[in-house]
């Protein structure tokens, strides 16, 4: 499976590897934004902050840097190379150690955690 952002594959591996060991910040954001089987009806879903860049005018560096909670200046320098997470599973992020060491996911906007009022 491949996770793409801004026309770039940011994470790839088998479905089991990517679902079971999400490493790229965008993959984490996508999973945080999905509803669960037992989600409260009317509960607002989490969102990924920021805006999607124009594909014809992508920023320099990592295409997700403008929306990422782990961005450092080096992220804006060049598109990150692919780093092997485990055999057959890789991600394009120079902050994989920081991302992997965090739990559960970066802070998302509070509005994404609010429940709808009856």
BAKERO-129586 format. One record per atom (N, C-alpha, C): residue in three letters; chain; atom name; x, y, z. Coordinates in steps of 0.05 Angstrom, whole numbers, plus 5000, padded with zeros to 4 digits. Layout:
BEGIN
  vomar  nuke  fivex     x     y     z
    ALA     A     CA     X     Y     Z
...
This chain:
BEGIN
  vomar  nuke  fivex     x     y     z
    UNK     A      N  5017  4977  5000
    UNK     A     CA  5000  5000  5000
    UNK     A      C  5018  5024  5000
    UNK     A      N  5008  5046  4988
    UNK     A     CA  5023  5071  4987
    UNK     A      C  5006  5094  4998
    UNK     A      N  5018  5111  5014
    UNK     A     CA  5005  5135  5024
    UNK     A      C  5018  5158  5009
    UNK     A      N  5003  5174  4995
    UNK     A     CA  5014  5196  4979
    UNK     A      C  5005  5223  4990
    UNK     A      N  5023  5242  4989
    UNK     A     CA  5016  5270  4996
    UNK     A      C  5030  5288  4977
    UNK     A      N  5016  5306  4965
    UNK     A     CA  5028  5325  4946
    UNK     A      C  5042  5312  4923
    UNK     A      N  5031  5290  4913
    UNK     A     CA  5043  5276  4891
    UNK     A      C  5067  5259  4897
    UNK     A      N  5074  5256  4923
    UNK     A     CA  5097  5241  4932
    UNK     A      C  5088  5218  4950
    UNK     A      N  5100  5195  4945
    UNK     A     CA  5095  5172  4963
    UNK     A      C  5110  5178  4989
    UNK     A      N  5095  5181  5011
    UNK     A     CA  5107  5188  5037
    UNK     A      C  5111  5163  5055
    UNK     A      N  5095  5142  5049
    UNK     A     CA  5098  5117  5064
    UNK     A      C  5089  5094  5047
    UNK     A      N  5103  5072  5048
    UNK     A     CA  5094  5048  5033
    UNK     A      C  5102  5023  5047
    UNK     A      N  5087  5003  5042
    UNK     A     CA  5092  4976  5054
    UNK     A      C  5067  4959  5051
    UNK     A      N  5068  4936  5062
    UNK     A     CA  5044  4920  5061
    UNK     A      C  5022  4933  5078
    UNK     A      N  4997  4926  5072
    UNK     A     CA  4975  4938  5088
    UNK     A      C  4979  4933  5117
    UNK     A      N  4987  4909  5125
    UNK     A     CA  4991  4902  5153
    UNK     A      C  5013  4920  5165
    UNK     A      N  5035  4924  5150
    UNK     A     CA  5057  4940  5161
    UNK     A      C  5049  4970  5165
    UNK     A      N  5036  4981  5144
    UNK     A     CA  5029  5009  5146
    UNK     A      C  5006  5014  5167
    UNK     A      N  4986  4996  5167
    UNK     A     CA  4965  4999  5186
    UNK     A      C  4975  4994  5215
    UNK     A      N  4992  4975  5218
    UNK     A     CA  5002  4967  5244
    UNK     A      C  5024  4983  5255
    UNK     A      N  5039  4997  5238
    UNK     A     CA  5062  5012  5247
    UNK     A      C  5064  5038  5231
    UNK     A      N  5045  5055  5234
    UNK     A     CA  5044  5080  5219
    UNK     A      C  5067  5098  5227
    UNK     A      N  5082  5108  5208
    UNK     A     CA  5106  5123  5215
    UNK     A      C  5106  5152  5204
    UNK     A      N  5095  5157  5181
    UNK     A     CA  5096  5184  5170
    UNK     A      C  5075  5201  5184
    UNK     A      N  5081  5227  5190
    UNK     A     CA  5061  5244  5203
    UNK     A      C  5034  5246  5187
    UNK     A      N  5035  5245  5161
    UNK     A     CA  5010  5247  5146
    UNK     A      C  4994  5221  5150
    UNK     A      N  5007  5198  5149
    UNK     A     CA  4993  5173  5154
    UNK     A      C  4980  5174  5182
    UNK     A      N  4994  5184  5202
    UNK     A     CA  4983  5186  5229
    UNK     A      C  4959  5204  5229
    UNK     A      N  4961  5227  5215
    UNK     A     CA  4938  5245  5213
    UNK     A      C  4914  5233  5200
    UNK     A      N  4918  5218  5178
    UNK     A     CA  4896  5205  5164
    UNK     A      C  4882  5186  5183
    UNK     A      N  4897  5170  5197
    UNK     A     CA  4885  5150  5215
    UNK     A      C  4871  5164  5239
    UNK     A      N  4881  5186  5248
    UNK     A     CA  4868  5201  5270
    UNK     A      C  4842  5213  5261
    UNK     A      N  4840  5219  5235
    UNK     A     CA  4816  5232  5224
    UNK     A      C  4793  5213  5217
    UNK     A      N  4798  5187  5217
    UNK     A     CA  4778  5168  5209
    UNK     A      C  4759  5162  5232
    UNK     A      N  4733  5157  5226
    UNK     A     CA  4715  5150  5247
    UNK     A      C  4720  5121  5256
    UNK     A      N  4715  5115  5280
    UNK     A     CA  4717  5088  5290
    UNK     A      C  4690  5073  5288
    UNK     A      N  4690  5047  5291
    UNK     A     CA  4666  5032  5290
    UNK     A      C  4646  5040  5312
    UNK     A      N  4656  5048  5334
    UNK     A     CA  4639  5055  5357
    UNK     A      C  4640  5085  5363
    UNK     A      N  4645  5101  5342
    UNK     A     CA  4646  5130  5346
    UNK     A      C  4618  5140  5354
    UNK     A      N  4618  5161  5370
    UNK     A     CA  4593  5174  5378
    UNK     A      C  4582  5189  5354
    UNK     A      N  4556  5184  5349
    UNK     A     CA  4544  5197  5326
    UNK     A      C  4544  5227  5331
    UNK     A      N  4551  5242  5310
    UNK     A     CA  4552  5271  5312
    UNK     A      C  4578  5282  5322
    UNK     A      N  4596  5265  5331
    UNK     A     CA  4622  5274  5341
    UNK     A      C  4639  5283  5317
    UNK     A      N  4651  5306  5321
    UNK     A     CA  4668  5317  5299
    UNK     A      C  4693  5300  5297
    UNK     A      N  4701  5296  5272
    UNK     A     CA  4726  5281  5268
    UNK     A      C  4750  5300  5271
    UNK     A      N  4773  5288  5278
    UNK     A     CA  4798  5303  5280
    UNK     A      C  4805  5312  5252
    UNK     A      N  4819  5334  5250
    UNK     A     CA  4828  5344  5225
    UNK     A      C  4858  5347  5225
    UNK     A      N  4870  5349  5201
    UNK     A     CA  4898  5355  5198
    UNK     A      C  4900  5385  5194
    UNK     A      N  4914  5400  5212
    UNK     A     CA  4915  5429  5209
    UNK     A      C  4928  5438  5183
    UNK     A      N  4923  5463  5176
    UNK     A     CA  4935  5474  5152
    UNK     A      C  4919  5470  5127
    UNK     A      N  4931  5477  5105
    UNK     A     CA  4918  5474  5079
    UNK     A      C  4935  5457  5060
    UNK     A      N  4922  5444  5042
    UNK     A     CA  4935  5427  5023
    UNK     A      C  4949  5445  5002
    UNK     A      N  4975  5441  4997
    UNK     A     CA  4989  5458  4977
    UNK     A      C  4979  5453  4949
    UNK     A      N  4982  5473  4932
    UNK     A     CA  4976  5471  4904
    UNK     A      C  4996  5453  4891
    UNK     A      N  4987  5433  4876
    UNK     A     CA  5006  5414  4864
    UNK     A      C  5023  5427  4842
    UNK     A      N  5014  5449  4831
    UNK     A     CA  5030  5464  4811
    UNK     A      C  5050  5483  4824
    UNK     A      N  5048  5486  4850
    UNK     A     CA  5066  5505  4864
    UNK     A      C  5073  5493  4892
    UNK     A      N  5084  5469  4891
    UNK     A     CA  5092  5455  4916
    UNK     A      C  5115  5470  4930
    UNK     A      N  5114  5470  4956
    UNK     A     CA  5136  5482  4970
    UNK     A      C  5162  5466  4967
    UNK     A      N  5184  5478  4972
    UNK     A     CA  5209  5464  4971
    UNK     A      C  5211  5446  4995
    UNK     A      N  5224  5423  4992
    UNK     A     CA  5227  5405  5015
    UNK     A      C  5204  5385  5017
    UNK     A      N  5199  5376  5041
    UNK     A     CA  5178  5357  5046
    UNK     A      C  5151  5370  5040
    UNK     A      N  5135  5358  5023
    UNK     A     CA  5109  5370  5016
    UNK     A      C  5090  5373  5040
    UNK     A      N  5094  5357  5061
    UNK     A     CA  5076  5358  5085
    UNK     A      C  5087  5377  5106
    UNK     A      N  5110  5389  5103
    UNK     A     CA  5123  5405  5124
    UNK     A      C  5105  5427  5134
    UNK     A      N  5090  5440  5117
    UNK     A     CA  5073  5462  5126
    UNK     A      C  5050  5454  5144
    UNK     A      N  5044  5429  5146
    UNK     A     CA  5021  5419  5162
    UNK     A      C  5030  5400  5184
    UNK     A      N  5056  5396  5186
    UNK     A     CA  5066  5375  5204
    UNK     A      C  5074  5386  5232
    UNK     A      N  5066  5372  5253
    UNK     A     CA  5073  5380  5280
    UNK     A      C  5102  5375  5287
    UNK     A      N  5117  5360  5271
    UNK     A     CA  5145  5354  5277
    UNK     A      C  5164  5369  5259
    UNK     A      N  5155  5388  5243
    UNK     A     CA  5173  5402  5224
    UNK     A      C  5196  5417  5238
    UNK     A      N  5219  5414  5227
    UNK     A     CA  5243  5430  5234
    UNK     A      C  5253  5443  5209
    UNK     A      N  5271  5462  5211
    UNK     A     CA  5280  5476  5186
    UNK     A      C  5290  5458  5164
    UNK     A      N  5304  5436  5172
    UNK     A     CA  5314  5418  5151
    UNK     A      C  5292  5405  5134
    UNK     A      N  5268  5404  5144
    UNK     A     CA  5246  5392  5129
    UNK     A      C  5240  5409  5104
    UNK     A      N  5246  5435  5105
    UNK     A     CA  5241  5452  5082
    UNK     A      C  5264  5454  5062
    UNK     A      N  5286  5440  5067
    UNK     A     CA  5309  5441  5050
    UNK     A      C  5307  5424  5025
    UNK     A      N  5297  5399  5028
    UNK     A     CA  5295  5381  5005
    UNK     A      C  5275  5359  5012
    UNK     A      N  5264  5346  4991
    UNK     A     CA  5246  5324  4995
    UNK     A      C  5262  5302  5009
    UNK     A      N  5252  5292  5032
    UNK     A     CA  5267  5272  5047
    UNK     A      C  5270  5246  5031
    UNK     A      N  5292  5232  5034
    UNK     A     CA  5295  5206  5021
    UNK     A      C  5277  5186  5035
    UNK     A      N  5275  5162  5023
    UNK     A     CA  5260  5141  5036
    UNK     A      C  5277  5127  5057
    UNK     A      N  5266  5124  5081
    UNK     A     CA  5280  5110  5102
    UNK     A      C  5266  5084  5108
    UNK     A      N  5281  5063  5111
    UNK     A     CA  5269  5037  5116
    UNK     A      C  5260  5036  5146
    UNK     A      N  5235  5030  5150
    UNK     A     CA  5224  5027  5177
    UNK     A      C  5229  4998  5185
    UNK     A      N  5223  4980  5167
    UNK     A     CA  5227  4951  5170
    UNK     A      C  5228  4940  5142
    UNK     A      N  5239  4916  5137
    UNK     A     CA  5240  4906  5110
    UNK     A      C  5213  4908  5096
    UNK     A      N  5213  4921  5073
    UNK     A     CA  5188  4924  5057
    UNK     A      C  5170  4947  5066
    UNK     A      N  5179  4963  5085
    UNK     A     CA  5163  4985  5095
    UNK     A      C  5181  5009  5098
    UNK     A      N  5175  5031  5084
    UNK     A     CA  5191  5055  5086
    UNK     A      C  5174  5080  5088
    UNK     A      N  5187  5101  5096
    UNK     A     CA  5173  5127  5099
    UNK     A      C  5193  5149  5093
    UNK     A      N  5182  5171  5081
    UNK     A     CA  5199  5195  5074
    UNK     A      C  5195  5216  5096
    UNK     A      N  5211  5214  5117
    UNK     A     CA  5210  5233  5139
    UNK     A      C  5237  5233  5153
    UNK     A      N  5249  5256  5156
    UNK     A     CA  5275  5257  5170
    UNK     A      C  5271  5258  5200
    UNK     A      N  5246  5259  5210
    UNK     A     CA  5239  5259  5238
    UNK     A      C  5227  5233  5248
    UNK     A      N  5233  5211  5234
    UNK     A     CA  5221  5185  5241
    UNK     A      C  5225  5178  5271
    UNK     A      N  5249  5184  5281
    UNK     A     CA  5255  5177  5309
    UNK     A      C  5236  5193  5328
    UNK     A      N  5232  5218  5322
    UNK     A     CA  5215  5235  5339
    UNK     A      C  5186  5226  5336
    UNK     A      N  5177  5220  5311
    UNK     A     CA  5150  5211  5306
    UNK     A      C  5145  5185  5320
    UNK     A      N  5163  5166  5317
    UNK     A     CA  5160  5140  5329
    UNK     A      C  5160  5141  5360
    UNK     A      N  5174  5160  5371
    UNK     A     CA  5175  5162  5400
    UNK     A      C  5152  5177  5412
    UNK     A      N  5134  5186  5396
    UNK     A     CA  5111  5201  5407
    UNK     A      C  5087  5182  5408
    UNK     A      N  5069  5189  5427
    UNK     A     CA  5045  5174  5429
    UNK     A      C  5023  5192  5440
    UNK     A      N  5000  5191  5429
    UNK     A     CA  4991  5175  5407
    UNK     A      C  4997  5188  5380
    UNK     A      N  4988  5213  5376
    UNK     A     CA  4993  5228  5352
    UNK     A      C  4998  5257  5360
    UNK     A      N  5007  5274  5341
    UNK     A     CA  5012  5302  5348
    UNK     A      C  4986  5315  5356
    UNK     A      N  4988  5338  5370
    UNK     A     CA  4965  5352  5379
    UNK     A      C  4949  5362  5355
    UNK     A      N  4924  5356  5355
    UNK     A     CA  4906  5364  5334
    UNK     A      C  4889  5387  5344
    UNK     A      N  4878  5403  5326
    UNK     A     CA  4861  5425  5335
    UNK     A      C  4839  5416  5353
    UNK     A      N  4833  5431  5373
    UNK     A     CA  4812  5423  5393
    UNK     A      C  4785  5418  5379
    UNK     A      N  4779  5433  5359
    UNK     A     CA  4753  5430  5346
    UNK     A      C  4749  5402  5336
    UNK     A      N  4771  5388  5330
    UNK     A     CA  4769  5360  5320
    UNK     A      C  4763  5341  5342
    UNK     A      N  4764  5349  5367
    UNK     A     CA  4758  5331  5389
    UNK     A      C  4732  5338  5403
    UNK     A      N  4719  5358  5394
    UNK     A     CA  4693  5365  5406
    UNK     A      C  4671  5346  5398
    UNK     A      N  4653  5342  5416
    UNK     A     CA  4630  5326  5409
    UNK     A      C  4607  5345  5402
    UNK     A      N  4590  5338  5384
    UNK     A     CA  4567  5354  5377
    UNK     A      C  4548  5356  5400
    UNK     A      N  4536  5380  5403
    UNK     A     CA  4517  5383  5425
    UNK     A      C  4490  5374  5415
    UNK     A      N  4474  5361  5432
    UNK     A     CA  4447  5351  5423
    UNK     A      C  4428  5374  5417
